């Protein structure tokens, strides 16, 4: 775990003062002349900078780990949002027989068969006893209804199947 270095500035009596000596014609030597040192300050050493590098690396790894978790949560939230499909089924047989069956292709192929389809009747021109979803595959499933209605429009909410 990163151990913070509480850096302290070096405080001197005259921070920008220098003494100048002539070494030869046109050449001068400038030497800091800070006066009295009021606070030494934290050493700029390999130990302190190495510790800082370790802290930066540790933070980068933690951020990467958190982003991976966030990606998983976002994928699950998107998966829970699901896909919505509208399907119109028609029955040409007399009640109680029914040929109102259709294969529904999913716009987004799923990763597994662990998904649910929640049907909702949007429009109907007669009695609908029940709606059945069966024959699930990764890219499609079948849906049919039982009842005396000649035409039924369904809103299908597909949830799951991504993970």
C-alpha positions in Angstrom: 0.0 0.0 0.0 1.2 3.5 -0.8 2.7 5.4 2.1 2.3 9.1 1.4 5.3 11.4 1.7 4.4 14.7 3.2 6.6 16.9 1.3 8.0 20.0 2.9 9.5 23.0 1.1 13.0 24.2 1.9 12.7 27.6 3.4 15.7 29.9 3.5 16.3 33.5 4.5 17.2 34.7 0.9 15.7 32.3 -1.6 17.1 33.8 -4.8 20.4 35.3 -3.6 23.6 34.3 -5.2 27.3 35.2 -4.9 29.2 35.9 -8.1 33.0 35.3 -8.5 35.2 36.2 -11.5 37.1 33.1 -12.6 38.7 34.5 -15.7 37.8 37.3 -18.1 34.2 36.8 -19.2 33.7 33.7 -17.0 31.8 34.0 -13.7 30.8 31.4 -11.2 27.4 31.8 -9.5 27.0 30.2 -6.1 23.7 30.1 -4.2 23.9 32.2 -1.0 20.6 31.5 0.7 21.5 32.8 4.2 20.0 30.9 7.1 18.0 27.7 6.5 14.7 28.0 8.4 13.3 24.6 7.3 15.4 21.9 5.6 12.6 20.4 3.5 12.0 16.8 2.3 14.9 15.2 0.4 14.4 14.6 -3.3 15.7 11.0 -3.1 15.2 7.7 -4.9 13.3 6.4 -1.9 10.7 9.3 -2.0 10.3 9.3 -5.8 10.2 5.5 -5.9 7.5 5.5 -3.3 5.6 8.0 -5.5 6.0 5.8 -8.6 4.6 2.9 -6.6 1.6 4.9 -5.5 0.9 6.0 -9.2 1.1 2.3 -10.3 -1.1 1.2 -7.4 -3.8 3.8 -8.3 -3.6 2.9 -12.0 -4.2 -0.8 -11.1 -7.1 0.1 -8.8 -8.7 2.3 -11.5 -8.4 -0.5 -14.0 -10.0 -3.0 -11.6 -12.9 -0.6 -10.9 -13.4 0.1 -14.6 -13.6 -3.7 -15.2 -16.3 -4.0 -12.5 -18.1 -1.0 -13.9 -18.1 -2.5 -17.4 -19.6 -5.7 -16.0 -22.3 -3.7 -14.2 -23.1 -1.7 -17.3 -23.3 -4.8 -19.4 -25.7 -6.4 -16.9 -27.8 -3.2 -16.8 -28.0 -3.2 -20.6 -28.8 -6.9 -20.5 -31.6 -6.2 -18.1 -32.9 -3.4 -20.4 -33.3 -6.1 -23.0 -34.7 -6.0 -26.5 -38.3 -5.0 -27.4 -40.0 -6.5 -30.5 -43.4 -6.1 -32.0 -45.0 -9.1 -33.7 -48.3 -9.5 -35.3 -49.8 -13.1 -35.3 -52.7 -14.2 -37.5 -55.0 -17.2 -37.1 -56.9 -18.6 -40.0 -58.4 -21.6 -38.2 -61.7 -21.8 -36.3 -61.6 -21.7 -32.5 -60.3 -23.7 -30.6 -57.7 -24.6 -33.3 -54.9 -22.1 -33.9 -52.2 -21.7 -36.5 -51.1 -18.3 -35.1 -47.4 -19.2 -34.8 -44.3 -17.2 -35.8 -40.6 -17.5 -35.5 -39.2 -14.3 -34.2 -35.6 -13.4 -35.1 -33.7 -11.4 -32.5 -31.9 -8.2 -33.7 -29.0 -8.9 -31.4 -27.7 -12.5 -31.1 -27.4 -13.6 -27.5 -24.6 -15.6 -25.8 -26.7 -18.2 -24.0 -30.2 -19.6 -23.8 -30.8 -18.2 -20.3 -33.2 -15.5 -21.4 -36.8 -14.8 -20.8 -39.4 -13.4 -23.1 -42.2 -11.4 -21.6 -45.2 -11.1 -24.0 -47.6 -8.2 -23.7 -50.8 -7.9 -25.8 -50.9 -4.6 -27.6 -53.8 -5.2 -29.9 -56.3 -8.0 -30.4 -59.5 -8.5 -32.3 -61.0 -11.2 -30.1 -60.3 -13.3 -27.1 -56.8 -14.4 -26.3 -56.5 -17.3 -23.8 -52.7 -17.4 -23.4 -49.5 -16.6 -25.2 -46.7 -19.3 -25.4 -43.0 -18.7 -26.1 -41.0 -21.8 -26.9 -38.1 -23.2 -29.1 -35.6 -20.7 -27.8 -32.3 -20.4 -29.7 -29.4 -17.9 -29.6 -30.8 -15.9 -32.5 -34.6 -16.7 -32.5 -37.5 -18.2 -30.7 -41.1 -19.2 -31.5 -44.3 -17.5 -30.2 -48.0 -18.4 -30.6 -51.3 -17.6 -29.0 -54.4 -19.6 -28.1 -57.8 -18.1 -28.4 -60.6 -17.0 -30.8 -58.9 -13.8 -32.0 -58.0 -13.7 -35.7 -55.1 -11.2 -35.3 -53.0 -10.3 -32.3 -50.2 -7.8 -32.0 -47.7 -8.6 -29.3 -44.9 -6.6 -27.7 -42.2 -9.0 -26.7 -39.6 -8.0 -24.1 -36.5 -10.2 -24.2 -34.4 -10.0 -21.1 -31.1 -11.9 -20.3 -29.0 -14.2 -22.4 -25.9 -12.0 -22.6 -23.9 -13.5 -19.8 
